[in-house]
């Protein structure tokens, strides 16, 4: 909480060599407009920049983002991660209601649990081919998210990963995916089609619950076909 509530603080330079930014370190610095985090930083604490309402640019040059609700609901519309980032930590951008544009760099392997949950203005996201795991609730309640491309590197789509993405209309699941978690796409009310490959061996409970307009496209004898029939979801052959 080193600079918490320093309401007149307009700029800050974090020097190379700093490894940790603590919990609430710059929380409620309401005049702070720009932050560049150097590559030396390894840990960003919970709510480190929460309620920094004037923040327009947030650039992370560290390889890992961590902490819960780093920015909070009054986050900037754009956040940038470094090209060598490998992990987006759990809840890293959770609740960033103003975040509309996010570039996930190639090289990221894990999108953590709740990483972007509640980013209600996020309209589209490109997940790079390096990502292997999309965590539980990773994009939960991203209400404006209209499209998502899941790359052929992903093996697991976590529980409720895209649940309540009300604007999401179509999804193609690549043949690398083996597990679709519980409620993964539940309550995606505009979802009309999803292609599920034979590689998928497990589809969790309520994975597509509440997707009233959905047609699942799948192969005869597949796990997806069994799931669709069991849950009275319209299906068609690919």
N, C-alpha and C positions, 0 to 999 in steps of 0.2 A: 504493500500500500504506500510505497515511497512517495508517489506524486498524486495520490488520490485526492480528488476535489480541488486540484489547483486550477480553478476555473479561468484564470487569466493566461495560462500556459498555451501559447500559440504554435510553438515549434519545438521539436526535440531531435537531437542527434544522438543515436545510440552507437557508441564507438565499437569498432571491431575488437574482439576479445571478450565482450560480454557474452556469457553463456546462458544466463537465466533471467527472464523477466517474470517477476513474481505475481502472485494472485493480486488482482485489483491495483496493479502498479500505477496505471494511468487512468483508472476508473473515474468517470465524471469530469474529465478535463475537457470541458465543453467548448473551449476555443481552439483546441488542437486540430489542425487542418491536414497535416501530412506526417506519415511515419514510414521510415525505411528501416527494416530490421536486418542487421548484418548476418553474414553466413556463419559467424561464430556461435550464434544463439542456438541452443539445443532444446530449451524448454520455454514455453510461453504459458503463464499461469491462467487459472480461471478468471474470466472477466477482466483480463488485463487492460483492455481498451473499451470496456463496456460504458455505454452512455457518452461516448465521445461524439457528440452530435454534429460537430462541424467537420469531422474527418471526411476528406474527399479522396485521398489516395492512401492506400494501405499496401505496401510492397514488402513481401517476405522473401529474404534471400537465404533463409535457413532451410535445411533439408527436411525438417519435420515440424509440423504444426501440432500443437497439443492444447490442453486446457479446454475448459467448457465455456461456451458463449464468449469467445474472445472479444467480439465486437459488440454484440447486442443488437436490439431492434433498430437503432438509428445508425446502422452501418453505412459505409459508402456504397454506391451503386456498383462499383467495380473493385475487385480485389485480385492481385496478381501473386502467383507463386513462382519460385525460381525454377529454371529448367532442370535442375538436379534434385528436385524434391522427390521423395520416395514414399512418404506416408502423409496422408491428411488425417490428423488425429480425431478421435471421437469428440463429437460436439463442437468441432473447431469453429464452424460458422453457423451453428444452430441458432435459430431465431433472428437471423439477419434479414429482417423483413424488407429492407430496401435494396438488397443485393439482386441485381438483374442480370449481371454478366459475370461469368466466372470461367476462366481458362484453366483447365487441369493439364499440366504439362506432361509430355511423354516422359516416362520414367517412373511415375507414381504407380505403386503396386497395390496399395491398400487405401480404400476410402472407408474411413472408420465409422463406427456406429454413431448415428445422429449427426454426421458431419455437416449436412446441409438441411437438416430437418427444419421446417417452418420458414424456409426462404421463399416467402409467398410471391415475390416479384420475379423470381428466376424463371425465364421463359424457355431456355434451351440449354442443354449441357452436352458437351462432347467428351465422352470417356475415352481416354487414349488406350491404345492396344497393349500397353504395359500392365493395365489393371487386372488383377487376379481375383480380388474379393471386393464386393460391394456390401458394406456392413449393414447390420440391422438398423432400420429406420434412417438409412443414409439420406434419402430424399423425401422423407415422410412429410406430407402436407405442403409440398411445393405446388401450390394451387395453380400457378400460371404455366407450369412446365407442359409444353405441348408435344415435344418429341424428345426421344432419347435413343442414342445409338449405343448398344452394348457390344463391345468388341469381342473378337474371337479368343481373347486371352482370359476372359472371366469364367471361373468355374462355379462360383457360388453367388447367388443373389439372396441377400439376407432377409430375415423376417421383417415384413412391413417396409421393405426398402423403398418402394414407390407407392405405398398406400396413401390414399386420399389425394393423389395428384389428379385433380378433377378435370383438368384440360387435356390430359394425355390421351391421344386418340389411337396410336398404333405403336407396337413394339415388335422388333424382331430379335429373337433370342438365338445366339449363335450356337453351333454344335460343340462348343467347348464347355457349355454350362451343364452341370450335373445335378445341381440342387437349386430349386426355387423354394424359398422359405415360406413359412406360415404368413398368410395375409400380405404376401409380397406386392401384389397389385390390387388389393382390396379397395373398394370404393373409388376406383378410377372410372367415374361415371360416363366419360366420353370415349372410353376404350372400346373400339369396335372390332379390332383384329389383333391376334398375336400368333406368331409362328413359333411352335415349340418343336425342336429337333429330337431325334431318337436318343441323343446323348443324355437327355434329362432322365434321371432315374428316380428322383424324388420331387414331388410337388406337395408342398405343405398344406395343412388345413387352412381353408378360407383364402387360398392364394389369389383367387379371382372373385371372391365374394362381393356382391353388390355391383358387378360389371354387367348390367342388365342388357346391354347391346352387343356383347362380345361374341365373336366367333373364334374358336380355337382351330388353327390349321395344323394338322399333324399327320403322321403316317399310321397305317393300319397296324394294330397290335402294340402300339406305343404306350408308354406310361401316360402321356398326355391324353390319348384317346380314352383310356380307362378313367382318368380323372374327370374328363368332360362328361362322360356318360354317368358317372357316379353322382355328379353335381348338377346334372340337367343343364349343361351349357352346350349351346349349339357348336357343332364341330364339322369340319370339312377336310378332305384329304388334300395333302400337298402333292 
